[in-house]
Amino acid sequence: MVKKKKQMIQNKIKEVRQQKDISLYQLSKETGLSYRGLWNVEKGGDVRLSTLYRIAEALCCNVSDLV
């Protein structure tokens, strides 16, 4: 169940980012998070709620849109 939820989050973040035509590098600059850290999140790495808030803010969406 947890693995499936992680996969949903990673897919959703990447989907929203690509819909808004934002590169991972640009998202990194806008969030202050490392490129590698964001890459790991999109590949299924652990993600903190505070990180999700930063990503959502940079993508101009709600955290609920990413989970």
N, C-alpha and C positions, 0 to 999 in steps of 0.2 A: 504494500500500500504506500509506504513512504517513498519507495523507489519510483513508483508510478507518478506520485505527486511532484517529485523532483524533475522528472522528465517533462511533465506538463509545464512547470515553471520555466525550465530552460527553453522549451519550444516557444512558449508565449513571449518571453523576453526577446528572443531572436526575431520572431514574427512581427512584433510591434516595432522593433528597431528597423527592420527592413521595410516595413510599410511606410515608415516616416523617412526612409532613405537616409538613415544615419549609420555611418560606419562604426565599427567597434572602437576604432581609434578616436573618432569624434565623441562617442559616448564616454570614453575614458577621460577625455579632456573636460567634458561638461560635468561629470560626476566627481572628478578628483580621485577616482578609483584607477588602479593599474589596469593596463590593457590585458595583462595575463590573468588578473583576478576576474575581470569580466568574461574573458574567454573561458575560464574554468567554470563560472556560473552557467554560461550557455552550454557547456559540455556536461553539466550535471553535478558540479561541485556544490558543496554546502554554501548556503547564502544566509546572511543575517537579515533580520527584518529591517534594520537600519540601512543596509545596503539596498534592499528592495525599494525603500522610500527614496533613496538618492537616484536610483535608476528610473523610478516612476516619475519623479520630478523632472529629470532631464528629458524624458520621453513625453512630457506633458500628458500624463495619464494617471490613473489611480493605481495603488498597489493591487487592488482587487482585479484590475484589468490584466495583471501579470500572473495571478495565481489561479 
